[in-house]
Amino acid sequence: MTSFRLSSGGRIERATTLGFTFDGRPLEGHPGDTLASALLANGVQLVGRSFKYHRPRGILTAGAAEPNALVTTGSGGRTEPNTRATMIELYEQQVAETRRMNGFLERIATALEKREK
């Protein structure tokens, strides 16, 4: 897996890895990551779509004002919808999903990969 993470700097503990899933896909991050930073480090750029025209949306800001990266965290009876990925600290075995996508982002990502080739 290609890492898009800087080799040094920040407050991330690079010696330890944390496993988490995003839309059912297993990914890895580090203590000190937010969910958004771990997604970006794993090359995940599409995290939602616009409400009106369903255009793909990515992570735009690094703080509480993030308009695009709203995810559902947890599983079963312990889910929390509409949480900003930039405000969630990454932890081991975390489960996060995009909201109401039904495979939409996977189809967009596949189409973009084909276009780049």
DSSP file (Angstrom, degrees, kcal/mol; ACC not computed):
  #  RESIDUE AA STRUCTURE BP1 BP2  ACC     N-H-->O    O-->H-N    N-H-->O    O-->H-N    TCO  KAPPA ALPHA  PHI   PSI    X-CA   Y-CA   Z-CA
    1    1 A M              0   0    0      0, 0.0     2,-0.3     0, 0.0    41,-0.0   0.000 360.0 360.0 360.0 133.2    0.0    0.0    0.0
    2    2 A T        -     0   0    0     40,-0.1     2,-0.5     2,-0.0     0, 0.0  -0.615 360.0-144.3 -78.5 133.7    1.3    3.4   -0.9
    3    3 A S        -     0   0    0     -2,-0.3    39,-0.2     1,-0.1    38,-0.1  -0.859  15.6-168.9-102.5 134.7    1.5    5.8    2.0
    4    4 A F        +     0   0    0     37,-2.5     2,-0.3    -2,-0.5    38,-0.1   0.085  53.1 118.7-102.3  19.8    0.8    9.5    1.4
    5    5 A R  S    S-     0   0    0     36,-0.4     2,-0.1     1,-0.1    -2,-0.1  -0.627  70.2-112.4 -90.5 144.5    2.1   10.4    4.9
    6    6 A L        -     0   0    0     -2,-0.3    -1,-0.1     1,-0.1    -2,-0.1  -0.445  24.2-127.9 -67.9 148.9    5.1   12.6    5.6
    7    7 A S  S    S+     0   0    0     -2,-0.1     2,-0.3     1,-0.1    -1,-0.1   0.702  83.4  11.1 -76.8 -19.2    8.1   10.8    7.0
    8    8 A S  S    S+     0   0    0      6,-0.0    -1,-0.1     0, 0.0    -2,-0.1  -0.957  89.4  55.8-150.7 168.7    8.5   13.1   10.0
    9    9 A G        +     0   0    0     -2,-0.3     3,-0.5     1,-0.2    -3,-0.0  -0.113  62.5  68.8  95.1 167.2    6.9   16.0   11.9
   10   10 A G  S    S-     0   0    0      1,-0.2    -1,-0.2    -2,-0.1    22,-0.0  -0.214  93.1 -70.9  79.5-172.1    3.5   16.4   13.6
   11   11 A R  S    S+     0   0    0     21,-0.2     2,-0.4     2,-0.1    -1,-0.2  -0.044  85.1 126.8-110.4  29.1    2.2   14.7   16.7
   12   12 A I        -     0   0    0     -3,-0.5     2,-1.2    20,-0.1    20,-0.2  -0.748  58.4-136.9 -95.1 134.2    1.8   11.3   15.2
   13   13 A E    >   -     0   0    0     18,-2.6     3,-1.2    -2,-0.4    20,-0.1  -0.726  24.3-178.5 -88.8  91.2    3.4    8.3   16.9
   14   14 A R  T 3   +     0   0    0     -2,-1.2    -1,-0.2     1,-0.3    18,-0.0   0.626  70.0  71.0 -71.2 -15.0    4.7    6.5   13.8
   15   15 A A  T 3  S+     0   0    0     -3,-0.1     2,-0.4     2,-0.0    -1,-0.3   0.732  96.7  56.4 -74.2 -22.0    6.1    3.5   15.8
   16   16 A T  S <  S-     0   0    0     -3,-1.2     2,-0.4    15,-0.1    -3,-0.1  -0.903  71.1-155.5-114.7 138.4    2.6    2.1   16.6
   17   17 A T        -     0   0    0     -2,-0.4     2,-0.4    13,-0.2    13,-0.2  -0.880   0.4-157.0-113.3 148.2   -0.1    1.3   14.1
   18   18 A L  E     -A   29   0A   0     11,-2.8    11,-2.5    -2,-0.4     2,-0.4  -0.981  12.5-140.3-121.1 131.5   -3.8    1.1   14.6
   19   19 A G  E     +A   28   0A   0     -2,-0.4    74,-2.8     9,-0.2    75,-0.6  -0.761  31.9 156.7 -91.8 137.3   -6.1   -0.9   12.4
   20   20 A F  E     -Ab  27  94A   0      7,-2.4     7,-3.4    -2,-0.4     2,-0.4  -0.946  31.5-126.2-148.3 167.7   -9.5    0.5   11.4
   21   21 A T  E     -Ab  26  95A   0     73,-2.8    75,-2.0    -2,-0.3     2,-0.4  -0.950  13.0-170.1-122.6 143.8  -12.1    0.1    8.7
   22   22 A F  E >  S-Ab  25  96A   0      3,-2.2     3,-1.7    -2,-0.4    75,-0.2  -0.975  82.5 -16.2-131.1 117.6  -13.7    2.6    6.3
   23   23 A D  T 3  S-     0   0    0     73,-2.4    74,-0.1    -2,-0.4    -1,-0.1   0.864 129.7 -54.2  53.1  39.5  -16.6    1.4    4.2
   24   24 A G  T 3  S+     0   0    0     72,-0.4    -1,-0.3     1,-0.2    73,-0.1   0.400 111.9 122.3  81.7  -3.3  -15.6   -2.1    5.0
   25   25 A R  E <   -A   22   0A   0     -3,-1.7    -3,-2.2     1,-0.0     2,-0.3  -0.820  63.4-126.9 -95.3 125.1  -12.0   -1.7    3.8
   26   26 A P  E     +A   21   0A   0      0, 0.0     2,-0.3     0, 0.0    -5,-0.2  -0.548  38.7 167.8 -73.2 131.2   -9.3   -2.4    6.4
   27   27 A L  E     -A   20   0A   0     -7,-3.4    -7,-2.4    -2,-0.3     2,-0.4  -0.839  25.0-129.7-134.4 170.4   -6.8    0.5    6.7
   28   28 A E  E     +A   19   0A   0     -2,-0.3     2,-0.2    -9,-0.2    -9,-0.2  -0.956  26.3 160.9-127.8 147.0   -4.0    1.5    9.1
   29   29 A G  E     -A   18   0A   0    -11,-2.5   -11,-2.8    -2,-0.4     6,-0.1  -0.728  29.6-111.7-141.6-167.2   -3.2    4.7   11.0
   30   30 A H    >   -     0   0    0    -13,-0.2     3,-2.2    -2,-0.2    60,-0.2  -0.937  38.0 -86.8-133.3 154.1   -1.2    5.8   14.0
   31   31 A P  T 3  S+     0   0    0      0, 0.0   -18,-2.6     0, 0.0   -15,-0.1  -0.404 117.1  37.7 -57.7 136.0   -1.9    7.2   17.4
   32   32 A G  T 3  S+     0   0    0      1,-0.4   -21,-0.2    58,-0.3     2,-0.1   0.169  91.2 120.0 101.9 -15.2   -2.4   10.9   17.1
   33   33 A D    <   -     0   0    0     -3,-2.2    57,-2.4    57,-0.1    -1,-0.4  -0.471  56.7-140.1 -74.3 149.5   -4.2   10.7   13.8
   34   34 A T  B  >  -E   89   0B   0     55,-0.2     4,-2.2    -2,-0.1    55,-0.2  -0.636  34.0-105.5 -91.1 167.8   -7.6   12.0   13.3
   35   35 A L  H  > S+     0   0    0     53,-2.2     4,-2.2    50,-0.6    51,-0.2   0.906 122.9  52.4 -59.7 -39.8   -9.9    9.8   11.1
   36   36 A A  H  > S+     0   0    0     49,-2.1     4,-2.5    52,-0.2    -1,-0.2   0.920 109.1  47.2 -63.6 -45.2   -9.4   12.4    8.3
   37   37 A S  H  > S+     0   0    0     48,-0.3     4,-2.2     1,-0.2    -1,-0.2   0.875 112.4  50.2 -67.2 -35.8   -5.6   12.4    8.5
   38   38 A A  H  X S+     0   0    0     -4,-2.2     4,-1.3     2,-0.2    -1,-0.2   0.891 110.5  50.0 -67.9 -38.9   -5.5    8.6    8.5
   39   39 A L  H  <>S+     0   0    0     -4,-2.2     5,-2.6    -5,-0.2     3,-0.4   0.936 112.3  46.8 -63.7 -45.9   -7.8    8.4    5.5
   40   40 A L  H ><5S+     0   0    0     -4,-2.5     3,-1.4     1,-0.2    -2,-0.2   0.886 109.1  54.7 -63.1 -38.8   -5.7   10.9    3.6
   41   41 A A  H 3<5S+     0   0    0     -4,-2.2   -37,-2.5     1,-0.3   -36,-0.4   0.784 108.0  50.7 -65.3 -26.5   -2.5    9.0    4.5
   42   42 A N  T 3<5S-     0   0    0     -4,-1.3    -1,-0.3    -3,-0.4    -2,-0.2   0.356 122.9-105.8 -91.9   4.8   -4.1    5.9    3.0
   43   43 A G  T < 5S+     0   0    0     -3,-1.4     2,-0.7     1,-0.3    -3,-0.2   0.590  70.3 146.0  85.1   9.8   -4.9    7.6   -0.2
   44   44 A V      < +     0   0    0     -5,-2.6    -1,-0.3    -6,-0.2    -2,-0.1  -0.730   8.9 158.9 -82.5 113.6   -8.7    7.9    0.4
   45   45 A Q        +     0   0    0     -2,-0.7     2,-0.6     1,-0.1    14,-0.5   0.725  52.8  69.7-107.4 -29.5   -9.7   11.2   -1.2
   46   46 A L        +     0   0    0     12,-0.2    12,-0.2     1,-0.1    -1,-0.1  -0.826  46.2 154.7 -96.8 119.6  -13.5   10.7   -1.7
   47   47 A V        -     0   0    0     10,-2.6    52,-0.3    -2,-0.6     2,-0.3   0.358  62.9 -15.2-125.3   3.3  -15.5   10.7    1.6
   48   48 A G  E     -F   57   0C   0      9,-1.2     9,-2.8    50,-0.1     2,-0.3  -0.975  59.0-114.0-178.6-172.5  -18.9   11.9    0.6
   49   49 A R  E     -F   56   0C   0     -2,-0.3     5,-0.1     7,-0.3    50,-0.1  -0.978  36.9 -92.3-144.9 157.5  -21.1   13.5   -2.1
   50   50 A S     >  -     0   0    0      5,-2.5     4,-0.9    -2,-0.3     7,-0.0  -0.360  31.2-130.1 -70.3 151.5  -23.1   16.7   -2.3
   51   51 A F  T  4 S+     0   0    0      2,-0.1    -1,-0.1     1,-0.1     0, 0.0   0.890  99.0  36.2 -70.6 -40.3  -26.7   16.5   -1.3
   52   52 A K  T  4 S+     0   0    0      1,-0.1    -1,-0.1     3,-0.0    -2,-0.0   0.958 133.9  16.8 -82.7 -52.7  -28.2   18.2   -4.3
   53   53 A Y  T  4 S-     0   0    0      2,-0.1    -2,-0.1     0, 0.0    -1,-0.1   0.452  92.0-127.9-104.4  -1.9  -26.1   17.1   -7.3
   54   54 A H     <  +     0   0    0     -4,-0.9    -3,-0.1     1,-0.2     3,-0.1   0.784  47.5 164.9  61.3  30.2  -24.3   14.0   -5.7
   55   55 A R        -     0   0    0      1,-0.1    -5,-2.5    -6,-0.0    -1,-0.2  -0.536  45.6 -95.8 -76.1 144.8  -20.9   15.3   -6.8
   56   56 A P  E     -F   49   0C   0      0, 0.0     2,-0.4     0, 0.0    -7,-0.3  -0.320  42.2-160.9 -64.0 142.5  -18.0   13.7   -5.1
   57   57 A R  E     -F   48   0C   0     -9,-2.8   -10,-2.6    11,-0.1    -9,-1.2  -0.961   6.9-169.5-127.5 143.1  -16.6   15.5   -2.0
   58   58 A G        -     0   0    0     -2,-0.4     2,-0.4   -12,-0.2   -12,-0.2  -0.565  44.2 -65.5-117.8-175.9  -13.2   15.2   -0.3
   59   59 A I        +     0   0    0    -14,-0.5     3,-0.1    -2,-0.2    -1,-0.0  -0.619  51.0 172.9 -76.2 125.6  -11.7   16.5    2.9
   60   60 A L        +     0   0    0     -2,-0.4     2,-0.2     1,-0.1    -1,-0.2   0.809  54.6  24.7-106.1 -40.2  -11.5   20.3    2.7
   61   61 A T        -     0   0    0      2,-0.1    -1,-0.1     1,-0.0     5,-0.0  -0.658  61.4-131.2-123.7 177.1  -10.4   21.6    6.1
   62   62 A A  S    S+     0   0    0     -2,-0.2     2,-0.2    -3,-0.1   -25,-0.1   0.159  81.5  44.3-113.7  17.0   -8.5   20.4    9.1
   63   63 A G  S >  S-     0   0    0     24,-0.0     3,-1.2     0, 0.0    23,-0.2  -0.537 104.4 -57.4-141.4-156.1  -10.9   21.5   11.8
   64   64 A A  T 3  S+     0   0    0      1,-0.3    23,-0.1    -2,-0.2    20,-0.1   0.602 115.6  69.8 -72.9 -12.7  -14.4   21.7   13.1
   65   65 A A  T 3   +     0   0    0     21,-0.1    -1,-0.3    19,-0.0    -3,-0.0   0.299  64.6 139.3 -89.0  10.9  -15.7   23.7   10.1
   66   66 A E    <   -     0   0    0     -3,-1.2    20,-0.1     1,-0.2    21,-0.1  -0.378  28.2-177.5 -60.0 117.1  -15.3   20.6    7.7
   67   67 A P  S    S+     0   0    0      0, 0.0    -1,-0.2     0, 0.0     3,-0.2   0.681  72.7  37.9 -90.4 -17.4  -18.4   20.7    5.4
   68   68 A N  S    S+     0   0    0      1,-0.2     2,-2.1   -10,-0.2   -19,-0.1   0.845  93.0  73.4-105.5 -40.4  -17.7   17.5    3.5
   69   69 A A        +     0   0    0    -11,-0.1    16,-2.8   -21,-0.1     2,-0.6  -0.395  56.2 149.8 -85.8  64.9  -16.2   14.7    5.6
   70   70 A L  E     +C   84   0A   0     -2,-2.1    29,-0.6    14,-0.2     2,-0.3  -0.871  20.9 172.0 -96.1 123.6  -19.3   13.7    7.6
   71   71 A V  E     -CD  83  98A   0     12,-2.9    12,-2.8    -2,-0.6     2,-0.5  -0.809  35.7-119.3-128.2 165.3  -19.2   10.0    8.5
   72   72 A T  E     - D   0  97A   0     25,-2.9    25,-2.5    -2,-0.3     2,-0.3  -0.942  34.1-164.3-103.5 126.0  -21.0    7.5   10.6
   73   73 A T  E     +CD  80  96A   0      7,-2.1     7,-2.7    -2,-0.5    23,-0.2  -0.776  44.3  25.8-111.1 157.4  -18.9    5.9   13.3
   74   74 A G  S    S-     0   0    0     21,-2.2     2,-0.3    -2,-0.3     5,-0.2  -0.239  71.9-107.6  87.7-178.7  -19.4    2.8   15.4
   75   75 A S    >   -     0   0    0      3,-0.2     3,-1.8     4,-0.1     2,-0.1  -0.969  68.0  -0.1-147.9 160.8  -21.4   -0.3   14.6
   76   76 A G  G >  S-     0   0    0     -2,-0.3     3,-0.5     1,-0.3     0, 0.0  -0.375 129.2 -12.5  63.0-132.1  -24.6   -1.9   15.7
   77   77 A G  G 3  S+     0   0    0      1,-0.2    -1,-0.3    -2,-0.1    -3,-0.0   0.439 130.6  69.0 -81.3   0.1  -26.5    0.0   18.4
   78   78 A R  G <   +     0   0    0     -3,-1.8     2,-0.3     2,-0.0    -1,-0.2  -0.176  68.2 133.9-112.5  39.7  -23.5    2.3   19.0
   79   79 A T    <   -     0   0    0     -3,-0.5    -5,-0.2    -5,-0.2    -4,-0.1  -0.625  37.4-161.8 -89.2 149.8  -23.5    4.2   15.8
   80   80 A E  E     -C   73   0A   0     -7,-2.7    -7,-2.1    -2,-0.3     3,-0.4  -0.932  13.7-155.2-131.0 108.2  -23.1    8.0   15.7
   81   81 A P  E     +     0   0A   0      0, 0.0    -9,-0.2     0, 0.0   -10,-0.1  -0.325  66.3  24.2 -81.5 164.7  -24.1    9.6   12.4
   82   82 A N  E    S+     0   0A   0      1,-0.2     2,-0.4   -12,-0.1   -10,-0.2   0.851  76.2 157.3  54.1  45.5  -22.9   13.0   11.0
   83   83 A T  E     -C   71   0A   0    -12,-2.8   -12,-2.9    -3,-0.4     2,-0.4  -0.841  45.7-117.7 -99.5 136.0  -19.6   13.1   12.8
   84   84 A R  E >   -C   70   0A   0     -2,-0.4     3,-1.9   -14,-0.2     4,-0.4  -0.606  13.5-146.2 -76.4 124.5  -16.8   15.2   11.3
   85   85 A A  G >  S+     0   0    0    -16,-2.8   -49,-2.1    -2,-0.4   -50,-0.6   0.738  97.8  62.1 -62.8 -22.8  -13.9   13.0   10.3
   86   86 A T  G 3  S+     0   0    0    -17,-0.3    -1,-0.3   -23,-0.2   -22,-0.1   0.610 105.1  46.9 -77.8 -11.1  -11.5   15.9   11.2
   87   87 A M  G <  S+     0   0    0     -3,-1.9     2,-0.6   -24,-0.1    -1,-0.2   0.391  90.4  93.6-110.4   0.7  -12.7   15.9   14.8
   88   88 A I    <   -     0   0    0     -3,-0.6   -53,-2.2    -4,-0.4     2,-0.3  -0.854  68.2-138.9-101.3 122.5  -12.5   12.1   15.5
   89   89 A E  B     -E   34   0B   0     -2,-0.6   -55,-0.2   -55,-0.2     2,-0.1  -0.640  29.0-114.6 -77.0 134.0   -9.4   10.7   17.1
   90   90 A L        +     0   0    0    -57,-2.4   -58,-0.3    -2,-0.3     2,-0.3  -0.428  40.0 176.6 -70.4 139.0   -8.4    7.4   15.5
   91   91 A Y    >   -     0   0    0     -2,-0.1     3,-1.4   -60,-0.1   -73,-0.1  -0.941  38.4 -76.0-139.4 163.8   -8.5    4.3   17.8
   92   92 A E  T 3  S+     0   0    0     -2,-0.3   -72,-0.2     1,-0.3   -74,-0.1  -0.295 113.3   8.0 -61.5 137.7   -7.9    0.6   17.3
   93   93 A Q  T 3  S+     0   0    0    -74,-2.8    -1,-0.3     1,-0.2   -73,-0.2   0.689  86.9 167.1  64.7  22.5  -10.8   -1.3   15.6
   94   94 A Q  E <   -b   20   0A   0     -3,-1.4   -73,-2.8   -75,-0.6     2,-0.5  -0.415  23.1-152.4 -67.5 141.7  -12.6    1.9   14.7
   95   95 A V  E     +b   21   0A   0    -75,-0.2   -21,-2.2    -2,-0.1     2,-0.4  -0.977  20.0 169.8-118.6 125.0  -15.4    1.4   12.2
   96   96 A A  E     -bD  22  73A   0    -75,-2.0   -73,-2.4    -2,-0.5   -72,-0.4  -0.989   7.0-176.5-135.8 145.1  -16.4    4.4   10.0
   97   97 A E  E     - D   0  72A   0    -25,-2.5   -25,-2.9    -2,-0.4     2,-0.1  -0.976  29.1-110.8-138.5 150.9  -18.7    4.6    7.0
   98   98 A T  E     - D   0  71A   0     -2,-0.3     2,-0.5   -27,-0.2     3,-0.4  -0.382  46.2-100.7 -71.7 162.0  -19.8    7.2    4.5
   99   99 A R  S    S-     0   0    0    -29,-0.6   -50,-0.2   -52,-0.3    -1,-0.1  -0.757  84.0 -24.0 -92.2 128.3  -23.3    8.3    4.8
  100  100 A R  S    S+     0   0    0     -2,-0.5    -1,-0.2     1,-0.1   -52,-0.0   0.822  89.2 133.0  47.4  49.1  -26.0    7.0    2.3
  101  101 A M    >   -     0   0    0     -3,-0.4     3,-1.5     3,-0.0    -1,-0.1   0.814  40.9-163.3 -99.7 -34.0  -23.5    6.1   -0.4
  102  102 A N  T 3  S-     0   0    0      1,-0.3    -3,-0.0    -4,-0.2    -2,-0.0   0.895  80.4 -43.9  50.0  47.7  -24.6    2.5   -1.4
  103  103 A G  T 3> S+     0   0    0      3,-0.0     4,-1.9     4,-0.0    -1,-0.3   0.487 106.4 127.9  81.3   3.2  -21.3    1.9   -3.2
  104  104 A F  H <> S+     0   0    0     -3,-1.5     4,-2.1     1,-0.2     5,-0.2   0.920  71.5  47.3 -59.7 -47.7  -21.3    5.3   -4.9
  105  105 A L  H  > S+     0   0    0      1,-0.2     4,-2.9     2,-0.2    -1,-0.2   0.873 109.0  54.7 -66.3 -36.3  -17.8    6.2   -3.8
  106  106 A E  H  > S+     0   0    0      2,-0.2     4,-2.2     1,-0.2    -1,-0.2   0.907 109.1  48.1 -62.9 -41.0  -16.3    2.9   -4.9
  107  107 A R  H  X S+     0   0    0     -4,-1.9     4,-2.2     2,-0.2    -2,-0.2   0.902 113.2  47.9 -65.9 -40.6  -17.7    3.3   -8.4
  108  108 A I  H  X S+     0   0    0     -4,-2.1     4,-2.5     2,-0.2    -2,-0.2   0.927 111.6  49.8 -65.0 -45.2  -16.3    6.9   -8.6
  109  109 A A  H  X S+     0   0    0     -4,-2.9     4,-2.2     1,-0.2    -2,-0.2   0.902 111.3  49.2 -61.7 -41.4  -12.9    5.8   -7.3
  110  110 A T  H  X S+     0   0    0     -4,-2.2     4,-2.1    -5,-0.2    -1,-0.2   0.911 111.4  49.3 -63.7 -42.9  -12.8    2.9   -9.9
  111  111 A A  H  X S+     0   0    0     -4,-2.2     4,-2.0     1,-0.2    -2,-0.2   0.898 111.1  49.5 -63.9 -40.8  -13.8    5.3  -12.7
  112  112 A L  H  X S+     0   0    0     -4,-2.5     4,-2.0     2,-0.2    -1,-0.2   0.890 109.6  51.5 -65.7 -39.1  -11.1    7.8  -11.7
  113  113 A E  H  X S+     0   0    0     -4,-2.2     4,-1.0     1,-0.2    -2,-0.2   0.903 110.6  48.6 -64.0 -40.8   -8.4    5.1  -11.5
  114  114 A K  H  < S+     0   0    0     -4,-2.1     3,-0.4     1,-0.2    -1,-0.2   0.891 110.0  52.0 -65.6 -38.7   -9.4    3.9  -15.0
  115  115 A R  H  < S+     0   0    0     -4,-2.0    -1,-0.2     1,-0.2    -2,-0.2   0.868 106.0  54.5 -65.5 -36.7   -9.2    7.5  -16.3
  116  116 A E  H  <        0   0    0     -4,-2.0    -1,-0.2     1,-0.2    -2,-0.2   0.756 360.0 360.0 -69.9 -24.2   -5.7    8.0  -14.9
  117  117 A K     <        0   0    0     -4,-1.0    -1,-0.2    -3,-0.4    -2,-0.2   0.474 360.0 360.0 -79.0 360.0   -4.3    5.0  -16.7
